[in-house]
């Protein structure tokens, strides 16, 4: 009978082990892993969120000017790349970006969601086309995508 009580514990341990990539650096409990700065097209990217960030506003370090620039339609799109399903990417990664398999190099782009459009930085995800994409917290807020939604967006190159 005691063995039956261990089944949920073993199952939860297996789930927890699957959530950490094998390539993830080992860190002490409570320690913050060191992360390399992400390559970006923005010459003055927003700062990373504070270590004590807990709310959406804490994690969104983009300025009102950054958000206004994302909404400007200054350059027409040069090519529609396709559609992809997006989920929230790492909220600790600042900027207005989409990490997607639709590009193989860092490039300026535009994303459309329902009646909203925004200029974003397109970052290659390394995945296969059709594997889905991750979007930054500020980009999802600018496009008015609910943070828990899996949303279909149209992606274009600028």
C-alpha positions in Angstrom: 0.0 0.0 0.0 2.9 2.4 0.8 4.2 2.0 -2.8 1.0 3.5 -4.2 1.7 6.7 -2.3 5.0 7.0 -4.1 3.6 7.0 -7.6 2.5 10.7 -7.6 5.8 11.7 -6.1 7.8 9.8 -8.8 5.5 11.2 -11.5 6.0 14.8 -10.3 9.8 14.3 -10.1 9.8 13.1 -13.7 7.7 16.2 -14.8 10.1 18.6 -13.0 13.1 16.9 -14.6 11.5 17.4 -18.1 11.0 21.1 -17.5 14.8 21.9 -17.2 16.7 21.5 -20.5 19.6 19.1 -20.3 21.9 21.9 -21.6 20.8 24.3 -18.8 23.6 25.4 -16.6 23.5 24.0 -13.1 22.9 26.7 -10.5 22.6 26.5 -6.7 19.1 26.7 -5.3 18.0 30.3 -5.2 20.8 31.5 -7.4 20.1 33.4 -10.6 21.7 31.8 -13.7 24.0 34.1 -15.7 22.6 34.8 -19.1 24.5 36.2 -22.1 23.0 39.4 -23.6 20.7 38.6 -26.5 21.8 39.9 -29.9 19.5 42.8 -31.0 19.0 45.3 -33.8 18.2 48.0 -31.2 21.2 50.2 -30.5 19.7 51.2 -27.1 17.7 48.1 -25.9 15.6 48.4 -22.9 17.3 47.3 -19.6 16.5 43.8 -18.3 13.9 43.7 -15.5 15.0 44.0 -11.9 15.9 40.8 -10.1 13.0 41.4 -7.8 10.4 41.7 -10.6 7.1 40.0 -9.9 4.4 41.9 -11.9 3.8 42.3 -15.6 4.7 46.0 -15.2 8.0 45.1 -13.5 9.0 42.9 -16.3 8.0 45.3 -19.1 10.9 47.7 -19.2 10.1 49.2 -22.6 9.5 52.9 -22.7 6.4 54.6 -24.0 8.6 55.8 -27.0 9.5 52.2 -27.7 5.9 51.2 -27.7 4.9 54.1 -29.9 7.7 53.3 -32.4 6.4 49.7 -32.5 3.0 51.0 -33.6 4.3 53.3 -36.3 3.8 52.2 -39.9 6.8 53.9 -41.4 8.1 51.3 -43.8 5.9 48.9 -45.8 6.4 45.2 -45.4 8.7 43.7 -48.0 7.5 40.1 -47.8 4.9 38.2 -45.8 6.7 35.2 -44.2 3.6 33.3 -43.0 1.6 32.7 -39.9 2.6 31.2 -36.7 1.2 30.4 -33.3 2.8 32.4 -30.5 3.0 32.1 -26.8 4.7 34.3 -24.2 8.5 34.1 -24.3 10.8 34.8 -21.5 9.6 37.9 -19.6 13.1 38.5 -18.5 14.2 39.1 -22.1 13.6 42.8 -22.7 12.5 44.4 -26.0 9.8 44.0 -28.6 10.6 40.8 -30.4 9.3 37.5 -31.9 11.4 34.4 -31.8 10.3 32.4 -34.8 11.4 29.6 -37.1 10.2 31.8 -40.0 13.6 33.6 -40.1 17.1 32.4 -40.0 18.8 35.7 -39.1 18.0 38.7 -36.9 15.8 41.1 -39.0 13.2 43.9 -38.6 9.6 42.7 -39.1 6.0 43.4 -38.6 3.4 41.2 -36.8 -0.3 41.4 -37.2 -2.8 40.1 -34.7 -6.5 40.6 -35.4 -6.8 44.4 -36.2 -3.5 45.2 -34.5 0.0 45.5 -36.1 3.4 46.2 -34.6 7.0 46.5 -35.7 9.1 43.8 -34.0 12.5 42.4 -34.1 12.4 39.0 -35.7 14.8 36.6 -34.0 15.5 33.1 -35.3 14.3 30.3 -33.0 16.2 27.5 -34.6 13.0 25.4 -34.7 11.4 23.9 -37.8 8.6 25.9 -39.6 5.4 25.0 -37.9 6.9 24.5 -34.5 5.5 27.8 -33.1 7.0 31.0 -31.9 7.6 32.9 -28.7 6.8 36.6 -28.3 8.1 39.1 -25.8 5.9 40.4 -23.1 6.0 44.0 -24.4 5.1 42.9 -27.9 2.1 40.9 -26.7 1.0 43.9 -24.7 1.4 46.3 -27.7 -0.6 43.9 -29.9 -3.2 43.3 -27.1 -2.7 39.6 -27.1 -3.8 38.0 -23.8 -0.6 36.7 -22.1 -2.0 33.2 -21.6 -3.3 32.9 -25.1 -1.9 30.8 -27.9 -2.4 33.3 -30.7 -2.1 33.0 -34.4 -0.2 36.0 -35.9 0.9 36.9 -39.4 4.6 37.7 -39.7 6.2 39.9 -42.4 9.7 41.2 -43.1 10.1 45.0 -43.3 
